[in-house]
Amino acid sequence: MGEKGKIRGNRQKPLPIQAARQPPPRKSILRRIAYLLSPTGWFWTSVSLVLAIVGSYFLFRTHIAIDPDVSLNPSDAGATLFRFTNQGVLPVYDLKRDLSVNYMRNPTYNANMVHVRIINFSHPVKKLSSGESTTLSIPNAEGLLRPAGGHMPYTEADIKIDYSYKDVCAFLHSNSVRFQAVTGTDHVIHWFHKAIDE
């Protein structure tokens, strides 16, 4: 028993495991700066910057959507209202809209109007916030687009709407959209988009 007690008493206790030393903060910062200044660092920094610029452009760019809305007379193309919607994140200002008529006609009564540009003299929309929309009738349609007598509707149409607006930085944007209208078998006017140069 005495020898066993001595052997146990001579056993050394295990040394505590020391945590790995962390590099000083200054050295870590210098190491990161050195990486950024390396060719690989320059490459990934440039890629990140380009992605940030492209992402910001698509996030904050202005976009106005134009679509045919309700019609005051489903059998008359000239009685259609068009809805302008701000689908961008930021508001737009001084929205102006004009109309170019490639043709509007009623083959049944041989009524035909071609290549007419109608300037919209109404006041521009001062501000159109994100998600807001405004409805526009075909400018001066009641007096200019109806055939003589004012009772015969146009059953076919091809028009181009030109519009312009300013963004939050006061830069001017302008664009055009083209629509064509035909009368379906239900005797109702149907509108659809067309390419500008189609």
C-alpha angles and dihedrals in degrees: 000000000000094000093046090052090051092050091051091048092052094054112111120231115242113259115247115257110249119219116245112264115250116227114253114269091243093058090048091053092047090050091054092048090050089052092051090051092051120094091254091050092049090050096052092042090054092047091050091049093050092048090049092051094047092046092049091050094054092043098050103028118119120245128179117194119203123195137159110265130183123338124224088207116022091203096051121073090198092062096061120118120215124214121217113199127186104223094173128098095241129056124256128216140212096016109193127186134193133175133226117193115208088180142332117186150157109211092191092065097027091243113155136168120180138180100005123153116203118197115213105226094183119112115276120250103266096207134004111187126208110291094010123124138194130199123228128192118215100279115263089347095150095060104029111029102047120090120245111297094031095239104089115086127218108244098187130041145169114190140166123210116206117198138173136186143165126244127219090278091054092248112150119236126187133182143157136222128193130211135185126201130201134173114248130212087268088064090242126125113250121196128203137172123264132191113256094239098033 
